[in-house]
Amino acid sequence: MKDQGDGLAGDRVDASHAQGLQIGEGNTQNNTYYFRGHREVSWPHQVGVVPPLADRRQRRQADEALTAAVAGGSVMCQVLAGMGGVGKTQVAANFAHQLQRDRDIDLLVWVAATSRSNVVISYAQAAAEIISFEDSEPEQAAARLLAWLANTDKRWLIVLDDLADPADMRGLWPPAAATGSTVVTSRRRDAALLNGRNLIEVDPFTRDEALAYLEGKLGDAAHRLDEAAQLVEDLGWLPLALAQAVTYILDQDLTCARYRQRLAGRRLATLHPHLLPDDQARSVADTWRLSVDLAGAATGGTARILLQIASMLDPNGIPLNLFDTPAVAAYGEKHLGRSVDADDTHDAIRTLHRLGLASITQDSATLYVHSLIQRATRDQLTADEFDRTVSAAADGLLEVWSKAEMTGGMGILCANADALHVQAGPRSWPAGIYRVLFRVGLSLDQAGLIVSAGNHWQDLYAMTKRHLGPDHPDTFTARSRVADWQGRAGDLLGAVMTLEMLLAERLRVFGPDHPDTLATRQRIAERQALRGDRLGAVATFEALLADRLRVFGPDHPDTLATRHEIATWRGVRGDQEGAVAATEELLDARLRTLGHDHRETLATRRHLAERRAKAGDLEGAIAEAQQLFADQIRLLGPDHREAATTCHLIAEWRLKADDAEGAVAALEDFLAALLQAVGRDHRETLRTRHRIAEWRGEAGDWAGAVAAFEDLLADRLRLSGPDDSDTLATRHRIAEWRAKAGDAVGAVTALEELLADQQRALDPDHPDILLTHRSIAAWRADTGDWAGAVAALEDLLAVQLRVSGPDHRDTMAARAFLADRRGRAGDVEGALAALEEVLVSRLQVLGPYHRDTFATRRALAGWRGRAGDWPGAVAQTEALLADQQRRLGPNHRDTFATRGALADRRGRAGDWAGAVAETEALLADQLRVVGPRHPDALRTRRHLASRRRRVGTEPPRSALRITGTGQEELAESRATQAASAVQVGRSANGLTPA
């Protein structure tokens, strides 16, 4: 290093005039230089005042980023950018103090860069002090300083604090010199500012940093910290706001809780202390005013208008396309007196981002505005402006809702709706945002979030009743939704009671013949049927049909819908002949009103064929379906899904009629038609070949199924390549049928190879990957490798958690399935613990009355028995049964299933007489409700015989014969097959009761 500072040409310093004083090792080296007899300069030297560090300041991520960036040395200028109040100046000041403490700097110039004149004057002062040349013009002095910085070997740092306008720095940027660094603090993010410079974002505190700050400032009086965590949330973790809040709390002798009360009820501008802390220049409320004015002026007022809309929405993210909606454009036009087009909106959003009033995600999909900027913006609105802004924000949300839902954006929409509701408060209703709240409810419905949806509709019903009145149509709609979600949550009794109260209100307001009144009666009948009272439900439907015939006539869609329900529930309750008769009446009406070729007519013809099959008339069902199939081919073409479905049904019924060859032949005839019509490579042709392969396997020809799938795989490879999802799915089916043919070990190997290829070729969240994980677990278990099955399920659960989150029904099903397999692998206690956790999750997400929640309780009781506590298992099953009888009704299929489990557990607990009595009562009710031919009744008969043998009261085996069903062996075989199918289906959902 030279012994003197460098000057401009002609102003070199005479080295003989230089003196130096060395103090011991590690102490300051103080060199004094004389410049032509002018004032002396002491090194290290500082120009300008560096702000002191705030009390209790914490080192933050931005501090580390700035230190690392300067040390890296590749970019000489660092830009600390962020909204007002995040502590940019403190980061720069901390860095400057750190360099001075570490003696790593010779010259520090701190510039308040709020205007060009400030920068020029600061540069001129620095030039005068270190170059010792008095320029008559400040601009010349500034240029002299910049030239000196470019040539000196002194280590220097220039801090341009609070740069208001990057244009002010034209010609004034410090040079990129190896011995120097520049740090800029600014709210701006202009492209010109960041070009060639390193951006370091300065964010608000983290939650932990904010709490640590409050505890450090207020911890001496612990009572002041009451609701501290909520206060940092209210203030959005903003350092400036927290510092001023702490000072206000201390000045006024408050607690965090009391301050929050004032914050909720007063304008932000009234809550700053009389003396601001840490040498702060502006209150929180004033911090962004200049930027807002600048943004408004730069965009003809558009940016201010958009900021007002954003102030009503969620600070954690607003869909950017909301600002392009007609609702927002109309709001802007009304306020500005001119049209606001897409370019105006785009430029205004970019201006808010550029001036640090908002930030935009990299994909330009989401806008973020800090909660206190929102608060300060709302505080400036009159009551009338507030209402209009709320209404515009609500209308904008509704206009983007459908598109955002299709792209997976429901969460951000619901969060914005909630924020809008909170901000609007009592204004919600005149401003019309309750329409947004209805949309939130529909989205929760579609997402299957049962508890959240149910709570939302309950709250919305209470609000509509209070604000719109008990007789408003929207109040009725909200109450109807409450009933829907009571039913979906498993509380069928509650749903019926709610609907009956709604019916009474609609009768009073609309009368008995209003469509909504009649619709409510239909929904009551549906809930009756779901609770197991199918006979009563059919009677209710028939009474409703009489009234709809009277009010609407025989051909009205509602009348026909009621006929359809009667046919459906007659079939469900076992009256298949009655179901066929009702469907024939419905078909006559469809033919009369819609004609032979209408899609509704075609659908009814398919229902008629299906009900003939259920009534045992397979020949009649096949004949009906074949006629339908011919018409579908004529009307829709052989490649239409409906035609394929009908062909599939024909094959299924031929198989049931013990005509496996006919089943496959029906599909092959369809395939021949496809080949002629659309060719070998058409997607429907390939899909039909897939079905034929499946049916070969279903008919028992497992080797034929494998061969057919391998033939299909060759074409899939030729057409789509090895990484196509359909190609990979065909490989999956080959492995599955090989396993069913007895080669489970080979199937597992093939599936593991498939999984590796799927993980390489498909999106990591693709559902086929999850399916392969499940299959590997299932077939490992089939080979007796329970530990391997558990490991595979743990892999599945990890993927499911990433794809769907912990509260998704599929994730909870995977957790339940894993618990079951752990138990079967010998870890009964682990199975119990895991199921307890699943039960907690299902209670939270699905509620106490959902079918999956009940199934988890039944499985828990079963595993408790396997752990050796059969009396405890009986007690838990009895409690479950009581809840199901109360909420689902005594005749619900799940109630019957629990009664069967209770009988089994009574026997395992040693009470075989009680088991027999329970089984006899169950069988009697099943015979009454589902009839003697139903698979559940057949299975219960077998269990009854087994349990009677235990107590020595087994009746003659002829008692097992079912009248009219043929040989006993056939009945037993079908019952066994049905039971197995039910068991497999439940196992796949992780719901198998032990």
PyMOL commands that set and color helices and strands:
alter all, ss='L'
color gray80, all
select helices_A, chain A and resi 15-17+61-72+88-101+116-130+138-151+166-169+191-194+207-218+222-225+228-234+239-252+256-265+268-271+289-298+302-310+320-324+326-336+342-354+371-379+383-406+410-431+434-447+450-467+473-488+492-510+515-530+534-552+557-572+576-594+599-614+618-636+641-656+660-677+683-698+702-720+725-740+744-761+767-782+786-804+809-824+828-845+851-866+870-887+893-908+912-929+935-951+957-960+968-988
alter helices_A, ss='H'
color red, helices_A
select strands_A, chain A and resi 19-21+30-34+40-43+45-47+77-81+107-112+156-161+180-186+198-201+318-319+359-360+366-368
alter strands_A, ss='S'
color yellow, strands_A
deselect
rebuild
show_as cartoon
